Structure formats: structure tokens, C-alpha cells
């Protein structure tokens, strides 16, 4: 029977601000072997999101106790959930830019747990030219917002 190996998502233990932000703004790179531009893998997004989470957790040691979602979730599970959420968020922006999607619309859950900062963003449409700025935003812990494609 094959043993399943989980990827080590949490191998970073310090936040490297400039290096971290450079990842999100990184353009396609040419590989020496092929000379072709290569895209980012989902693992690249997860690794960068891990760095972001380490930094946010260092800034707020009580982060786990202020999350808006409830349920039977350990601190480690919450951390992994936050990492994956950030990786998906960045991947959506990356793919929207790569495919020249005309816009991304910010949507909240529309309930009483939405923070004031996200409430201000509700319904805002980011154009293709604004994706870099959107990508520079750091999601707060427990953010439940979505980016929805706008085709016209």
C-alpha cells in the first residue's frame, strides 16, 4: 500500500517582506532548459501564502481567537485553511491577468461578520489594469471575501 505524503506547507518560519512581495509581482520567467516562459504552479502560490501567514501570525499572536468562522477547527487546521485561501486568491488574480479577463468583482458574504474594510470593497470591480494593485493587498485573517470574474 502506498504511503501518502503531505507536502510541507509550513517549512518557512520567518516572514521575508520584500522577498515575499517580489513573488506576487514576479512575471513569467524563462527556464534555461527550454527558453520558454513558464507559469507559476499552485505550489508556488501555497509557498508564498505560507510566508504571508507566518508574517501575519507574528504580528498578531492571538490571530486564531479572532477568526469570524466557527466550528471544530484546530489552530493548525485554521492556519492551513488561511494559507490555502490566500493561495487561491492570488491564483485567481494571476489567472485573470494571464487570460486578460476584463475584470474581477469583490464580493463579501453580506452578513454581520463582514469587516468594515471589506464592506467598503463590496461590489467594486477591478479592471485588468488594476490587478497588480489588487494583488498587493494583504488579506486580513479570517477574510471570507471572493473575487468573481467579470467578462464584459
ABEGO torsion letter per residue (X at the ends): XBBBBBBBAAABABBBAAAAAAAAABBBBBBAAAGBBBBBBAAAAAAAAAAAAAAAAAABAAAAAABABBEBBBAAAAAAAAAAAAAAAAAAAAAAAAAGBABBBBBBAGBAABBAAAAAABGBBBBAAAAAAAAABBBBBGBABBBBBBAX
